[in-house]
Amino acid sequence: MIEVYDLDLTVDSQLANISTRSRVQTGDAVMIGGFIISGSASQKLIVRAMGPSLPLAGKLQDPRLDFYNGQGDVIGSNDNWRSDQEMEIIATTIPPGDDQEAAIVRTLTPGNYTAIVRGVNNSTGVGLVEIYTLRP
């Protein structure tokens, strides 16, 4: 677990990216990345679930990304990033490196959010979940 706090609200600082890498298994042993958008302004983000492009053995070959708001509602799902929002993801200049990887672009209001990475067809392996703030 990693936690990052901005304790000085008088400074206009902003976290640009946070990510974590771990083993993705089945059932409840999936990868979970949670984050909070604070303040009063909405933020545009890209959330990516990586696996095939990671330069290591045992990587997750086909990640699936499910994205939830603080009420537990699904606000996005993606298996292969080119299947949905392809042009918007390319426009971020940081599309995933492999077509099997997943990505979702959303403008989100302040609140709690969770990204969950699973392997398609209960596959397992090492995956990476990344959340980037996109500047206007």
N, CA, C and O of each residue as an XYZ file, in Angstrom:
544
protein
N       0.838     -1.175      0.000
C       0.000      0.000      0.000
C       0.881      1.235      0.000
O       1.914      1.288      0.667
N       0.452      2.216     -0.757
C       1.124      3.507     -0.769
C       0.068      4.578     -0.581
O      -1.021      4.489     -1.148
N       0.383      5.579      0.206
C      -0.525      6.696      0.413
C       0.241      7.979      0.160
O       1.393      8.113      0.574
N      -0.397      8.928     -0.523
C       0.192     10.225     -0.804
C      -0.819     11.277     -0.369
O      -1.986     11.224     -0.760
N      -0.373     12.232      0.438
C      -1.253     13.294      0.919
C      -0.661     14.647      0.568
O       0.551     14.840      0.664
N      -1.503     15.579      0.164
C      -1.108     16.964     -0.041
C      -1.615     17.736      1.165
O      -2.807     18.029      1.261
N      -0.725     18.065      2.079
C      -1.115     18.683      3.344
C      -1.181     20.199      3.289
O      -1.741     20.822      4.191
N      -0.620     20.807      2.251
C      -0.630     22.259      2.144
C      -1.624     22.663      1.069
O      -1.281     22.697     -0.113
N      -2.839     22.967      1.464
C      -3.889     23.302      0.508
C      -3.760     24.720     -0.031
O      -4.535     25.127     -0.896
N      -2.775     25.485      0.481
C      -2.560     26.845     -0.012
C      -1.711     26.857     -1.281
O      -1.603     27.891     -1.940
N      -1.114     25.732     -1.628
C      -0.275     25.616     -2.817
C      -1.044     24.830     -3.871
O      -1.701     23.838     -3.555
N      -0.964     25.269     -5.119
C      -1.685     24.610     -6.209
C      -0.855     23.452     -6.761
O      -0.402     23.490     -7.906
N      -0.661     22.425     -5.937
C       0.088     21.250     -6.388
C      -0.882     20.178     -6.862
O      -2.051     20.167     -6.477
N      -0.383     19.279     -7.701
C      -1.237     18.222     -8.232
C      -0.396     16.995     -8.524
O       0.669     17.090     -9.135
N      -0.880     15.840     -8.082
C      -0.218     14.584     -8.368
C      -0.477     14.230     -9.831
O      -1.627     14.217    -10.268
N       0.572     13.946    -10.585
C       0.434     13.679    -12.014
C       0.172     12.213    -12.316
O      -0.555     11.895    -13.257
N       0.763     11.305    -11.518
C       0.642      9.884    -11.798
C       0.863      9.088    -10.523
O       1.658      9.462     -9.660
N       0.140      7.984    -10.429
C       0.396      7.005     -9.376
C       0.174      5.632     -9.998
O      -0.726      5.450    -10.818
N       0.998      4.674     -9.604
C       0.862      3.338    -10.170
C       1.313      2.305     -9.151
O       2.011      2.611     -8.185
N       0.890      1.072     -9.397
C       1.355     -0.041     -8.577
C       1.423     -1.290     -9.428
O       0.628     -1.476    -10.349
N       2.377     -2.138     -9.111
C       2.556     -3.401     -9.824
C       2.427     -4.529     -8.816
O       2.984     -4.463     -7.721
N       1.687     -5.567     -9.194
C       1.558     -6.728     -8.311
C       1.080     -7.931     -9.112
O       0.782     -7.841    -10.303
N       1.020     -9.041     -8.425
C       0.517    -10.276     -9.035
C      -1.004    -10.225     -9.048
O      -1.632     -9.991     -8.015
N      -1.590    -10.443    -10.212
C      -3.037    -10.502    -10.385
C      -3.433    -11.964    -10.390
O      -2.957    -12.746    -11.213
N      -4.309    -12.326     -9.465
C      -4.771    -13.708     -9.393
C      -6.274    -13.739     -9.661
O      -6.799    -12.819    -10.290
N      -6.961    -14.747     -9.213
C      -8.391    -14.884     -9.483
C      -9.186    -14.625     -8.202
O      -8.615    -14.448     -7.126
N     -10.516    -14.607     -8.340
C     -11.386    -14.398     -7.185
C     -11.158    -13.035     -6.559
O     -11.163    -12.018     -7.253
N     -10.958    -13.011     -5.246
C     -10.724    -11.759     -4.525
C      -9.271    -11.294     -4.613
O      -8.949    -10.214     -4.118
N      -8.402    -12.067     -5.217
C      -6.976    -11.735     -5.281
C      -6.641    -10.963     -6.562
O      -5.657    -11.259     -7.239
N      -7.473     -9.973     -6.880
C      -7.247     -9.118     -8.035
C      -6.424     -7.909     -7.598
O      -6.181     -7.724     -6.406
N      -5.999     -7.097     -8.540
C      -5.265     -5.874     -8.204
C      -6.260     -4.734     -8.058
O      -7.136     -4.552     -8.904
N      -6.122     -3.968     -6.980
C      -7.024     -2.862     -6.701
C      -6.206     -1.594     -6.513
O      -5.269     -1.559     -5.715
N      -6.567     -0.560     -7.249
C      -5.940      0.751     -7.096
C      -7.015      1.769     -6.784
O      -7.876      2.046     -7.618
N      -6.967      2.327     -5.583
C      -7.949      3.321     -5.186
C      -7.321      4.695     -5.109
O      -6.131      4.828     -4.821
N      -8.125      5.723     -5.370
C      -7.625      7.095     -5.272
C      -8.784      8.036     -5.004
O      -9.949      7.686     -5.194
N      -8.444      9.237     -4.558
C      -9.433     10.260     -4.220
C      -9.111     11.522     -5.005
O      -7.958     11.949     -5.061
N     -10.128     12.112     -5.606
C      -9.992     13.432     -6.214
C     -10.562     14.420     -5.204
O     -11.741     14.352     -4.855
N      -9.720     15.337     -4.737
C     -10.165     16.305     -3.739
C     -10.383     17.667     -4.387
O     -10.126     17.856     -5.575
N     -10.857     18.597     -3.592
C     -11.116     19.947     -4.089
C     -12.501     20.060     -4.672
O     -13.386     19.266     -4.354
N     -12.692     21.055     -5.531
C     -14.018     21.280     -6.109
C     -14.047     21.124     -7.623
O     -15.119     21.112     -8.226
N     -12.875     21.003     -8.238
C     -12.807     20.909     -9.700
C     -12.755     19.461    -10.171
O     -12.148     18.606     -9.528
N     -13.394     19.205    -11.292
C     -13.308     17.892    -11.928
C     -11.915     17.711    -12.517
O     -11.234     18.687    -12.832
N     -11.495     16.453    -12.663
C     -10.185     16.123    -13.214
C     -10.353     15.111    -14.343
O     -11.131     14.165    -14.228
N      -9.625     15.317    -15.423
C      -9.609     14.350    -16.516
C      -8.434     13.411    -16.287
O      -7.307     13.852    -16.066
N      -8.711     12.103    -16.343
C      -7.711     11.078    -16.054
C      -7.701     10.009    -17.130
O      -8.674      9.827    -17.863
N      -6.583      9.307    -17.209
C      -6.537      8.039    -17.927
C      -6.100      6.991    -16.911
O      -5.136      7.184    -16.171
N      -6.823      5.888    -16.892
C      -6.482      4.744    -16.043
C      -6.087      3.617    -16.992
O      -6.817      3.300    -17.932
N      -4.922      3.015    -16.737
C      -4.411      1.966    -17.623
C      -4.142      0.696    -16.834
O      -3.663      0.747    -15.701
N      -4.451     -0.444    -17.440
C      -4.123     -1.767    -16.888
C      -3.143     -2.413    -17.854
O      -3.494     -2.745    -18.986
N      -1.915     -2.587    -17.393
C      -0.832     -3.045    -18.252
C      -0.432     -4.476    -17.896
O      -0.640     -4.928    -16.770
N       0.130     -5.167    -18.849
C       0.613     -6.533    -18.639
C       1.540     -6.956    -19.760
O       2.740     -7.110    -19.531
N       1.015     -7.152    -20.985
C       1.845     -7.656    -22.071
C       3.071     -6.806    -22.389
O       4.088     -7.346    -22.824
N       3.004     -5.506    -22.186
C       4.147     -4.649    -22.516
C       5.173     -4.547    -21.390
O       6.206     -3.900    -21.561
N       4.909     -5.171    -20.248
C       5.879     -5.134    -19.150
C       7.083     -6.000    -19.490
O       6.921     -7.118    -19.979
N       8.287     -5.501    -19.239
C       9.499     -6.243    -19.597
C       9.917     -7.234    -18.506
O      10.990     -7.104    -17.915
N       9.065     -8.217    -18.249
C       9.383     -9.196    -17.210
C       8.667    -10.511    -17.483
O       7.681    -10.560    -18.218
N       9.186    -11.578    -16.874
C       8.565    -12.900    -17.019
C       7.336    -12.983    -16.124
O       7.265    -12.316    -15.092
N       6.382    -13.797    -16.517
C       5.197    -14.020    -15.696
C       4.185    -12.899    -15.742
O       3.347    -12.789    -14.847
N       4.242    -12.065    -16.766
C       3.328    -10.930    -16.855
C       1.920    -11.368    -17.238
O       1.732    -12.395    -17.891
N       0.948    -10.588    -16.830
C      -0.452    -10.823    -17.149
C      -0.649    -10.575    -18.640
O      -0.406     -9.466    -19.114
N      -1.083    -11.581    -19.383
C      -1.148    -11.498    -20.842
C      -2.344    -10.713    -21.373
O      -2.274    -10.142    -22.462
N      -3.447    -10.677    -20.609
C      -4.650     -9.996    -21.105
C      -5.403     -9.389    -19.931
O      -6.327    -10.011    -19.407
N      -5.020     -8.169    -19.503
C      -5.697     -7.544    -18.372
C      -7.051     -6.951    -18.755
O      -7.260     -6.504    -19.883
N      -7.950     -6.958    -17.795
C      -9.257     -6.306    -17.916
C      -9.341     -5.269    -16.810
O      -8.945     -5.528    -15.674
N      -9.859     -4.091    -17.147
C      -9.966     -2.988    -16.206
C     -11.436     -2.675    -15.943
O     -12.213     -2.469    -16.875
N     -11.805     -2.644    -14.670
C     -13.132     -2.190    -14.244
C     -12.923     -1.012    -13.312
O     -12.054     -1.044    -12.440
N     -13.718      0.023    -13.499
C     -13.521      1.291    -12.821
C     -14.810      1.654    -12.093
O     -15.883      1.643    -12.697
N     -14.717      1.979    -10.790
C     -15.888      2.206     -9.937
C     -15.832      3.565     -9.263
O     -14.752      4.081     -8.973
N     -17.012      4.146     -9.014
C     -17.063      5.358     -8.205
C     -17.215      4.979     -6.734
O     -17.261      3.795     -6.401
N     -17.292      5.966     -5.863
C     -17.354      5.730     -4.421
C     -18.609      5.034     -3.959
O     -18.641      4.510     -2.846
N     -19.646      5.010     -4.776
C     -20.889      4.309     -4.434
C     -20.879      2.862     -4.909
O     -21.846      2.128     -4.705
N     -19.782      2.453     -5.543
C     -19.675      1.082     -6.032
C     -20.268      0.864     -7.409
O     -20.403     -0.276     -7.855
N     -20.627      1.955     -8.094
C     -21.182      1.850     -9.443
C     -20.053      1.731    -10.462
O     -19.050      2.439    -10.371
N     -20.218      0.834    -11.429
C     -19.244      0.713    -12.515
C     -19.379      1.945    -13.402
O     -20.459      2.237    -13.915
N     -18.270      2.667    -13.578
C     -18.298      3.849    -14.448
C     -17.470      3.631    -15.709
O     -17.354      4.527    -16.545
N     -16.900      2.444    -15.843
C     -16.169      2.097    -17.046
C     -15.572      0.707    -16.951
O     -15.156      0.266    -15.879
N     -15.535      0.027    -18.076
C     -14.891     -1.288    -18.185
C     -14.208     -1.357    -19.539
O     -14.704     -0.822    -20.530
N     -13.060     -2.025    -19.565
C     -12.360     -2.173    -20.829
C     -11.491     -3.416    -20.776
O     -10.890     -3.733    -19.750
N     -11.437     -4.118    -21.911
C     -10.575     -5.288    -22.047
C      -9.391     -4.934    -22.941
O      -8.247     -5.008    -22.493
N      -9.629     -4.560    -24.164
C      -8.580     -4.180    -25.104
C      -8.785     -2.710    -25.463
O      -9.841     -2.345    -25.979
N      -7.800     -1.872    -25.199
C      -7.986     -0.424    -25.240
C      -8.440      0.119    -26.589
O      -9.101      1.157    -26.632
N      -8.115     -0.535    -27.666
C      -8.533     -0.023    -28.979
C     -10.025     -0.258    -29.253
O     -10.564      0.289    -30.215
N     -10.693     -1.062    -28.422
C     -12.104     -1.373    -28.649
C     -13.043     -0.252    -28.219
O     -14.210     -0.236    -28.612
N     -12.544      0.685    -27.417
C     -13.396      1.760    -26.913
C     -12.515      2.977    -26.636
O     -11.465      2.845    -26.006
N     -12.914      4.123    -27.083
C     -12.192      5.383    -26.847
C     -10.809      5.415    -27.497
O      -9.931      6.130    -27.016
N     -10.596      4.672    -28.560
C      -9.259      4.581    -29.146
C      -8.656      5.948    -29.462
O      -7.516      6.217    -29.081
N      -9.392      6.809    -30.147
C      -8.837      8.106    -30.534
C      -8.592      8.992    -29.311
O      -7.592      9.709    -29.258
N      -9.479      8.950    -28.349
C      -9.291      9.751    -27.134
C      -8.070      9.266    -26.340
O      -7.330     10.073    -25.778
N      -7.867      7.957    -26.300
C      -6.706      7.401    -25.603
C      -5.418      7.763    -26.335
O      -4.431      8.128    -25.696
N      -5.411      7.670    -27.651
C      -4.236      8.061    -28.432
C      -3.923      9.543    -28.212
O      -2.757      9.925    -28.115
N      -4.965     10.375    -28.133
C      -4.770     11.819    -27.941
C      -4.098     12.152    -26.607
O      -3.540     13.240    -26.462
N      -4.140     11.250    -25.640
C      -3.467     11.507    -24.362
C      -1.949     11.454    -24.510
O      -1.229     11.936    -23.636
N      -1.465     10.889    -25.578
C      -0.051     10.637    -25.890
C       0.561      9.527    -25.036
O       1.771      9.306    -25.094
N      -0.250      8.827    -24.247
C       0.255      7.709    -23.439
C      -0.646      6.483    -23.571
O      -1.078      5.923    -22.564
N      -0.934      6.058    -24.809
C      -1.737      4.845    -24.951
C      -0.935      3.634    -24.467
O       0.295      3.670    -24.456
N      -1.619      2.575    -24.070
C      -0.897      1.353    -23.697
C      -0.025      0.859    -24.844
O      -0.291      1.142    -26.012
N       1.018      0.120    -24.493
C       1.974     -0.357    -25.480
C       1.555     -1.615    -26.217
O       2.215     -2.010    -27.178
N       0.478     -2.252    -25.792
C       0.023     -3.498    -26.412
C      -1.494     -3.452    -26.537
O      -2.178     -2.974    -25.632
N      -2.020     -3.943    -27.647
C      -3.465     -3.907    -27.884
C      -4.268     -4.710    -26.867
O      -5.457     -4.445    -26.691
N      -3.664     -5.674    -26.199
C      -4.359     -6.490    -25.190
C      -4.552     -5.742    -23.872
O      -5.340     -6.170    -23.028
N      -3.844     -4.634    -23.688
C      -3.946     -3.879    -22.444
C      -5.207     -3.021    -22.446
O      -5.819     -2.804    -23.492
N      -5.586     -2.539    -21.276
C      -6.850     -1.833    -21.109
C      -6.610     -0.394    -20.689
O      -5.616     -0.086    -20.032
N      -7.534      0.490    -21.076
C      -7.451      1.892    -20.669
C      -8.831      2.525    -20.712
O      -9.686      2.149    -21.514
N      -9.026      3.497    -19.826
C     -10.276      4.250    -19.759
C      -9.910      5.711    -19.511
O      -9.099      6.009    -18.634
N     -10.506      6.620    -20.280
C     -10.363      8.057    -20.055
C     -11.693      8.569    -19.527
O     -12.748      8.286    -20.095
N     -11.635      9.337    -18.421
C     -12.849      9.898    -17.827
C     -12.533     11.252    -17.200
O     -11.428     11.485    -16.711
N     -13.520     12.135    -17.226
C     -13.481     13.353    -16.428
C     -14.327     13.070    -15.197
O     -15.510     12.745    -15.301
N     -13.703     13.199    -14.025
C     -14.335     12.783    -12.778
C     -14.499     13.946    -11.815
O     -13.629     14.810    -11.708
N     -15.615     13.955    -11.124
C     -15.852     14.937    -10.077
C     -15.114     14.498     -8.816
O     -14.750     13.328     -8.699
N     -14.887     15.401     -7.878
C     -14.232     15.013     -6.630
C     -14.959     13.850     -5.962
O     -16.189     13.796     -5.936
N     -14.174     12.924     -5.425
C     -14.741     11.753     -4.761
C     -13.759     10.603     -4.752
O     -12.601     10.749     -5.143
N     -14.240      9.449     -4.298
C     -13.435      8.228     -4.195
C     -13.663      7.355     -5.424
O     -14.783      7.244     -5.923
N     -12.576      6.732     -5.908
C     -12.646      5.878     -7.087
C     -11.762      4.656     -6.899
O     -10.787      4.685     -6.149
N     -12.120      3.583     -7.592
C     -11.368      2.332     -7.503
C     -11.216      1.734     -8.889
O     -12.183      1.630     -9.644
N      -9.984      1.339     -9.218
C      -9.697      0.613    -10.455
C      -9.352     -0.821    -10.070
O      -8.506     -1.045     -9.203
N     -10.001     -1.791    -10.707
C      -9.744     -3.200    -10.434
C      -9.244     -3.867    -11.706
O      -9.859     -3.754    -12.767
N      -8.112     -4.568    -11.584
C      -7.514     -5.274    -12.718
C      -7.656     -6.772    -12.489
O      -7.265     -7.301    -11.449
N      -8.224     -7.441    -13.485
C      -8.379     -8.902    -13.483
C      -7.755     -9.444    -14.766
O      -7.527     -8.702    -15.721
N      -7.489    -10.718    -14.772
C      -7.053    -11.371    -15.994
C      -8.268    -11.896    -16.749
O      -9.158    -12.499    -16.151
N      -8.308    -11.668    -18.070
C      -9.390    -12.201    -18.896
C      -9.356    -13.723    -18.815
O      -8.278    -14.317    -18.837
N     -10.522    -14.360    -18.720
C     -10.664    -15.820    -18.602
C      -9.904    -16.374    -17.399
O      -9.338    -17.466    -17.458
N      -9.899    -15.599    -16.295
C      -9.238    -16.008    -15.043
C      -7.741    -16.250    -15.214
O      -7.151    -17.050    -14.487
N      -7.124    -15.558    -16.180
C      -5.675    -15.674    -16.316
C      -4.998    -14.933    -15.162
O      -5.606    -14.070    -14.530
N      -3.757    -15.270    -14.898
C      -3.005    -14.672    -13.801
C      -1.652    -14.187    -14.302
O      -1.206    -14.563    -15.386
N      -1.015    -13.359    -13.513
C       0.308    -12.855    -13.853
C       0.543    -11.496    -13.218
O      -0.316    -10.971    -12.511
N       1.703    -10.939    -13.474
C       2.060     -9.632    -12.928
C       1.451     -8.547    -13.806
O       1.605     -8.552    -15.028
N       0.760     -7.621    -13.159
C       0.137     -6.508    -13.868
C       0.506     -5.175    -13.242
O       1.115     -5.117    -12.173
N       0.131     -4.126    -13.917
C       0.398     -2.769    -13.464
C      -0.864     -1.947    -13.679
O      -1.459     -1.987    -14.756
N      -1.272     -1.201    -12.660
C      -2.375     -0.254    -12.822
C      -1.795      1.141    -12.637
O      -1.038      1.396    -11.701
N      -2.166      2.041    -13.550
C      -1.647      3.406    -13.539
C      -2.790      4.394    -13.656
O      -3.751      4.160    -14.388
N      -2.685      5.502    -12.934
C      -3.657      6.581    -13.023
C      -2.869      7.853    -13.310
O      -1.995      8.234    -12.531
N      -3.174      8.507    -14.424
C      -2.522      9.747    -14.821
C      -3.540     10.882    -14.856
O      -4.645     10.709    -15.369
N      -3.178     12.028    -14.317
C      -3.966     13.240    -14.488
C      -3.604     13.821    -15.840
O      -2.426     13.966    -16.165
N      -4.615     14.154    -16.628
C      -4.391     14.744    -17.948
C      -4.589     16.245    -17.843
O      -5.636     16.709    -17.392
N      -3.608     16.988    -18.249
C      -3.685     18.452    -18.200
C      -4.506     18.946    -19.386
O      -4.413     18.395    -20.483
N      -5.313     19.987    -19.167
C      -6.109     20.539    -20.290
C      -5.241     21.168    -21.345
O      -5.752     21.672    -22.345
